Amino acid sequence: MPTTVDDVLAAVEALPAGTVVSYSDIAELVGTSPRRVGTIMAREGQEVDWWRVTSVRGTLPEHLVAHARQHWDEEGLGGGTAMLRDHAPDPIVWERNWQRLRVRI
């Protein structure tokens, strides 16, 4: 049975390139809190495409921004709150992809 850590990481893996979600979005999908998602991402997030998960303001901790910006530029994401609005995944497709990944865990 998947743990919350597994669920959060699978939710990030399920994001297509060129999409971005907030910690809150992932928390809602997996049934936990945004703070817990942030903690998991800080501890385990290097295993997945972490730059696709930001605060609700479209920001990351300052020490990650320069590296994230490289990925954002490569994927045409920009940055900030507009990035979350303009590059959100299709919620149905995202959840379906997440559910498929969870089955493999």
N, C-alpha and C positions, 0 to 999 in steps of 0.2 A: 504494500500500500504506500503511495507517495506521501512524503512528508511536506510540510509547508515550504521548506527549502526547495524540494524537488518541484513543487507546483510553481513557485515563483520563477525558478530558472527555466522551467518548461515554457512558462508564459512569455519570457523574454526570447527564448529560442523560436517560439511560434510567430514572432513579429517578422513580417517581410522586410527586406531592405527598403529603405526610403520611408519607413514609418517610425513614429515616436509616440510613446505613451508616458503618463505620469506614474509615480509610485501609487497614487490613489487609484488609477485605472487598474493596475495589476492587483492591488488589494481587493478591489471590488470583484474582479474575476475569480481570484483564488479563495476569497473569504477570510481575509486577514486585515490587518491595519496597515496604513501607509508607512508608519514608523517601522513596523516589522519588515516590510518590503525593503525599506532603506537599509536596515541593518543587514538583511540577507545580501543585498547588492554590495554593501561595503565589504562583507566577509567572503562572499562566494561569487560575486558578479564578474570577476575577471574571466570566468569560464564561458561567458556568453557575450553577446553584443551589447554591453552595458550602456553604451552611448545612446541607445534607443530608449532609455528610461531616465526621465528627468523629474524635477519638482513640478508642481502645477504651474509654476512661472516659466518653465522651460529652461531651468538652470541646473547646474551640477555643482558639487563642491569645487571651490576655486582651483585646487591642485589637479583636478581632472579636465578642466575646461580646454586647455591648449590641445591635449591629446584628443578629446572629444571633437573639437572643432575640425580637426583633420578628417575624421569620419563623417561629420555632418556635411562638410564641403564635398567629399567624395560622393555622398548620397543625395546632394542637393537639398539639404534640410534647412539650412540657414541657422536658426537659433531663436530662443525666446518663446513667448507664448504663441506667437504666430506659427511657430514650428509645430506645436502640439495641435493647433486647430487645422492647419493646412496639410499635415502629414499623418493624421490619425489612421490607423488601420480600419478596414471594414470589420465591425465588431463581431459579426456572425462568422466570417472567415477566420478571424483571429481565435475566437473561442473553439471553433471546430479543429483548427490546427493544434491548439493547446490540448484539447481532449485526446487527440491522436497521440501526441507526445507523452501524455500521462499514462496511457495504456502500456507503453513500452517500458515504463519505469518499474 
